[in-house]
C-alpha cells in the first residue's frame, strides 16, 4: 500500500525456495515459470516478489555466496556533474570525456502528454479509464527503465575501469 510497487518477502526455510528446470518454487504458490537473468552458486536466503503498476512480476533472490577474486584497476578518474552534459569525466592522463544528458522524458514527452489527455477524458470508475491508466503507467515505466539502464551502464563501466573515483562537490 502507498508504494509504487506491491511486494512481499519470504524466507527460505529448509528448501521452500528453489530453482528447478526454469521454474522457481515459492512457498504457498508452488512452481512458477520465470526468466533467470544471472546464474549463481550459493545458498538462497530469501525471495522478494514484487509487482509494478503495469502488472509485471519480478522475483529478487537473496543469495549467500563466496566473494569473487577482485583484481583492481590502476586508473583514476574525476567526475564533474553538470547541467548541459550529464557528466564530464577526466582521467589521470587529463583526457576528458563528455557524457551527454540523455533527456529521456523530453524525448517521450509527446507520448506521455497524449496518454495523460486520453486518461483525463475518461469517466472515473470506467473500464476504459483503467485501460488508459495502464497505458500511461507503461509510458512512465519505460522512461524510468531507460534512466535506470543508463545510470547502471555508466556506473558499472566507471567502477570497472577505475580504482579511484573523485566526484566534485558544490559548496553553497
C-alpha positions as CSV (number, residue, x, y, z in Angstrom):
1,X,0.0,0.0,0.0
2,X,1.0,3.6,-0.7
3,X,4.0,2.5,-2.8
4,X,4.7,2.3,-6.5
5,X,5.4,-1.4,-6.2
6,X,3.4,-4.0,-4.3
7,X,5.8,-6.7,-2.9
8,X,6.3,-9.3,-0.2
9,X,9.4,-11.1,1.1
10,X,9.6,-14.8,2.1
11,X,12.4,-16.6,3.8
12,X,13.9,-19.9,2.6
13,X,13.2,-22.5,5.3
14,X,14.6,-26.0,4.5
15,X,14.4,-25.6,0.8
16,X,11.0,-23.9,0.4
17,X,12.5,-21.6,-2.2
18,X,14.4,-23.4,-5.0
19,X,15.0,-23.2,-8.8
20,X,14.4,-26.3,-11.0
21,X,14.0,-26.6,-14.8
22,X,13.5,-22.8,-15.4
23,X,10.9,-22.5,-12.6
24,X,11.2,-21.1,-9.1
25,X,9.3,-22.7,-6.2
26,X,7.7,-20.3,-3.9
27,X,6.0,-21.1,-0.6
28,X,2.2,-21.3,-0.8
29,X,2.3,-20.7,-4.5
30,X,4.3,-23.6,-5.9
31,X,6.4,-23.6,-9.1
32,X,6.2,-20.5,-11.3
33,X,7.9,-20.1,-14.7
34,X,10.4,-17.3,-14.7
35,X,13.3,-16.0,-16.7
36,X,16.6,-16.1,-14.8
37,X,19.0,-13.3,-15.9
38,X,22.1,-14.4,-13.9
39,X,23.1,-17.8,-12.7
40,X,24.5,-18.1,-9.2
41,X,26.1,-20.5,-6.8
42,X,25.3,-20.3,-3.2
43,X,22.5,-20.7,-0.6
44,X,19.2,-19.0,-1.2
45,X,18.3,-16.9,1.9
46,X,15.1,-15.2,0.8
47,X,13.0,-14.1,-2.2
48,X,11.1,-10.9,-2.7
49,X,8.2,-11.0,-5.2
50,X,7.1,-7.6,-6.5
51,X,4.6,-6.3,-9.0
52,X,4.8,-3.0,-10.8
53,X,1.8,-0.8,-11.6
54,X,1.8,-2.2,-15.1
55,X,1.2,-5.8,-13.8
56,X,4.7,-7.2,-14.3
57,X,6.0,-9.5,-11.6
58,X,9.7,-9.7,-10.5
59,X,11.4,-12.1,-8.2
60,X,14.6,-10.9,-6.5
61,X,16.5,-13.7,-4.8
62,X,18.9,-13.0,-2.0
63,X,21.8,-15.5,-2.1
64,X,24.7,-16.1,0.3
65,X,27.8,-16.8,-1.8
66,X,31.6,-16.6,-1.6
67,X,33.3,-13.4,-2.7
68,X,34.9,-13.4,-6.1
69,X,38.6,-12.6,-6.5
70,X,38.8,-8.9,-7.3
71,X,41.6,-7.5,-9.5
72,X,41.9,-3.8,-9.1
73,X,42.4,-1.4,-12.0
74,X,45.2,1.2,-11.8
75,X,43.2,4.2,-13.2
76,X,42.0,7.3,-11.5
77,X,39.0,9.4,-12.7
78,X,37.4,12.7,-11.7
79,X,33.7,13.3,-12.4
80,X,32.1,16.7,-12.7
81,X,28.3,16.6,-12.8
82,X,26.7,19.4,-14.9
83,X,23.5,20.6,-16.5
84,X,24.4,20.8,-20.2
85,X,26.3,17.5,-20.0
86,X,25.3,14.7,-17.6
87,X,29.0,14.3,-16.5
88,X,32.4,15.2,-17.6
89,X,34.9,12.5,-16.8
90,X,38.6,13.4,-16.6
91,X,41.1,10.5,-16.2
92,X,44.7,10.7,-14.8
93,X,46.1,11.5,-18.3
94,X,43.9,14.7,-18.3
95,X,41.7,13.3,-21.1
96,X,38.1,14.5,-20.8
97,X,35.1,12.5,-21.8
98,X,31.7,14.3,-22.0
99,X,28.7,12.2,-21.3
100,X,25.6,13.7,-22.8
101,X,22.4,14.1,-20.8
102,X,20.0,11.6,-22.5
103,X,16.8,13.5,-21.5
104,X,14.5,10.5,-21.8
105,X,11.5,12.4,-20.5
106,X,11.9,15.2,-23.2
107,X,12.1,12.6,-25.9
108,X,8.9,10.8,-24.8
109,X,7.1,14.0,-23.7
110,X,4.6,13.9,-26.5
111,X,3.6,10.3,-25.9
112,X,3.1,10.9,-22.2
113,X,1.0,14.1,-22.9
114,X,-1.2,12.2,-25.3
115,X,-1.7,9.3,-22.8
116,X,-2.4,11.8,-20.0
117,X,-5.0,13.7,-22.1
118,X,-6.7,10.4,-23.0
119,X,-6.9,9.4,-19.3
120,X,-8.3,12.8,-18.3
121,X,-11.2,12.4,-20.8
122,X,-12.3,9.1,-19.4
123,X,-15.1,8.7,-16.9
124,X,-14.0,8.0,-13.4
125,X,-14.6,4.3,-12.5
126,X,-14.9,3.1,-16.0
127,X,-13.1,0.2,-17.6
128,X,-11.7,2.5,-20.3
129,X,-10.2,4.7,-17.6
130,X,-8.4,1.7,-16.2
131,X,-7.0,0.8,-19.6
132,X,-5.9,4.4,-20.2
133,X,-4.3,4.5,-16.7
134,X,-2.4,1.3,-17.5
135,X,-1.2,2.8,-20.8
136,X,0.1,5.9,-19.0
137,X,1.8,3.8,-16.3
138,X,3.6,1.9,-19.1
139,X,4.9,5.1,-20.7
140,X,6.2,6.3,-17.3
141,X,7.7,2.9,-16.5
142,X,9.5,2.9,-19.9
143,X,11.1,6.3,-19.1
144,X,12.1,5.1,-15.6
145,X,13.6,1.9,-17.0
146,X,15.6,4.0,-19.6
147,X,17.0,6.2,-16.9
148,X,17.9,3.2,-14.7
149,X,19.6,1.4,-17.6
150,X,21.7,4.5,-18.5
151,X,22.8,5.0,-14.9
152,X,23.6,1.3,-14.3
153,X,25.6,1.0,-17.5
154,X,27.6,4.2,-16.8
155,X,28.3,3.4,-13.1
156,X,29.3,-0.2,-13.9
157,X,31.7,1.0,-16.6
158,X,33.2,3.7,-14.4
159,X,33.7,1.3,-11.4
160,X,35.1,-1.5,-13.6
161,X,37.7,0.8,-15.3
162,X,38.9,2.9,-12.3
163,X,40.5,2.3,-8.9
164,X,40.0,5.9,-7.6
165,X,36.8,7.9,-8.3
166,X,36.7,11.6,-7.3
167,X,33.4,13.5,-7.5
168,X,33.0,17.3,-7.4
169,X,31.1,18.8,-4.5
170,X,29.3,22.1,-4.8
171,X,29.6,24.5,-1.8
172,X,26.6,26.7,-1.2
